[in-house]
């Protein structure tokens, strides 16, 4: 009798679907921010967008986007007095089709890696000639230069590292001298900023 009762219970247990897997939240995302300029400079001339000239010019920052998820950002995820990878996973990259000035640092068109130094005296953006490396593979011998990043406190904390390239004018009216704007970085309770402009 006991055996007869046990068999249906075992069969019922086998017929029940397995529980759903627990939800997982990514520790980081992949992000990119771009400014598109509807012309391309070749030599001393600007050409309007043209398929034969490979389209418009662009300035792009690509990065792994970490999320705080309740953790301390300043002095925690961004260490004090240590060069930080400025993101997650692969190194953060800057690509520019144009010669630009970032803060007070001139950058010829090309590809670069970006790092951040958070020191007691303030923040600095480090621009490196090295490319294609993991975010923790910092080599000071490849530094092109550093840009001071003034900071301000945010009224509301930013839970995810977010980078903005903001043009001053959405549609320049007086020529390419207006191709400039700001680079803004927000995470935790801090916003960092510097300027960028296209060199003439």
N, C-alpha and C positions, 0 to 999 in steps of 0.2 A: 504494500500500500504506500509506504513512504517513497519507494522508487517511482511509482506511478505519479506521485505529486511533484517529484523533483524534475522529471523530464520536461513537462510543460514550462516550468520556471526557467530552465536553462535555454529552451528554445525561444522564450520571450526575450531573454537578455541578449541573445544573439541577434534578434530581429531589430532591436533598438538602434537608431543611427548613432554614430559616434558624436561626442560633443564638438561644437565648432572650435577651431583653433583660437587661441587668445589673440586679440588685436595687437598689432605691433606698430609703434610710432617710430618713424625714421629719426635717427639722431641728427641727420643732416639732409639737405636737399641740394640739387644742382641749380644754379641761378646764373643769369647773364643780364647785363644792362648795356644798351647801345645808344649812341647818337649817330643818326644817319644824316649825311650832308649830300644834298642832291646835285653834287658836282664832284669832279675829280681833278686835282691839280697835277699837271704834267709840265715839268719845267717851270716857266713863268706864266703859264696860261691855265685858266680854269675851263673845263669842258662840262657842259650840262650832261645830265644822265644819258648815257649812250651805251647800248649793249656791246658795241665794238670796243669800248673803253672799260669794260667789266663793271658797269653800273656805278652807283654813288660811292662816295667815301664813307668810312665808318670809324668810330672809336668804340671799342668794346672792352668791358671788364667781365671776365668769367670766373666764377668762384663756387666752392662748396659752401653752402649756407647752413651753418650750425644753428640749433635752437637751444635756448637756455633751459627750458623745462624746469624752472624753479631754482636753477643753480646760479651762483654768484658769477657775474660777468667780469666787471672791472676788478683786477687783482685775483681773479679765480680762473675763469676760462681764458681771459686775456691776462697772462702773467705779468707781474711787475718786474721791470728791469731785465726783461728777456725778449729777444726777437720772437714775435708771434707769427704764425703761418698766415694770418689774415684770412681765416675761413676754415674749411675742413677738407681733409683728404688731399687731393692734388693741389699744387700751389696755385694761388690766385694769379691770373694772367691779365695783362693789358695788351691789346692789339690796336695799333693806330695806322691808318692808311696815309696819314698826314704828319708833317712835322708839327709838334705841339709843345706848349709850355705848361707844365703841371706845377702849380705854385710858382716857384722861381727856378724850376729845373727844366732845361730844354731837352726834349726827347725827339730824336729823328724818327721818322716813320719806321715801324717795325714791331717786334714782340718783346715783352718784358714780363718779369715776375715781380709781384708786389708783396711786401711784408710790412708789419707794423711793429714799432718799438714803443711800449708804454713805460715811461720812466716817471720818476717823481717830479721832474721838471716839465712833463707834458708828453704829448704823443708825436711821433714822427712816422711818415710813410717812407719806406725804403724801396727804391726802384733798382732792380737787379737786371743785369744783362743775361743772366742764366735763364734758361727756359726748359720746360718739359720735366721738371723734377717733382718729387713728392713735397708736400707742403712743409715738412720739417727739415728738408735738406737745404738749409741756408748756408751760403758761402759768402762771407764778407768780402772776399777778394773780387767778387763779381759786381759789387755795388756800383751803380752809375751815380747815385746821389740820394739825398734825403730831403724830404719836404716837411716842414713843420705843419702840424694839424691842430689848429685852435679847436677847443672843445667848448660845449655848452651842455647844461643839464636839460634833459627832456622832462616835460610835465608828466608824461605817461611812459612807463618802460616799454621798450621794443623787444618782444620775445625772441625774434630771429634776426641774425645779422642781415642787414639790408644796405645795399650800395645803390646810390643814385648818381646819374650823370645828367645834370639839368642845364639845358641851354638858357642863356639870358633872354634870347629872342627866338620864338618859334619859327619866324620867317624873317630873316634879316632883310632890311630894305635899303641899306646903304653899302652893300657889298660884303666881302668876306672878312672885313675887319670886325664884324659883329659876331663872328663864329667863336663864341666863348661862353663860359658858364661856370658851374660849380660842381665839384665832386663832394658828395655828402655820404657819410657812413654812420648808420644808426644801429646801436645794439645796447641792451641793458638800459641804463639811465643816461647814456651819453650820446651826443651827436658830434662827429668830427667833420671838418670841412676844409677844403682848399679850392683854388680856382683852376680852370683849364682854359686855354685859348689856342686857336690855330695860328701858327706862325705865318706871317706874310712874306 
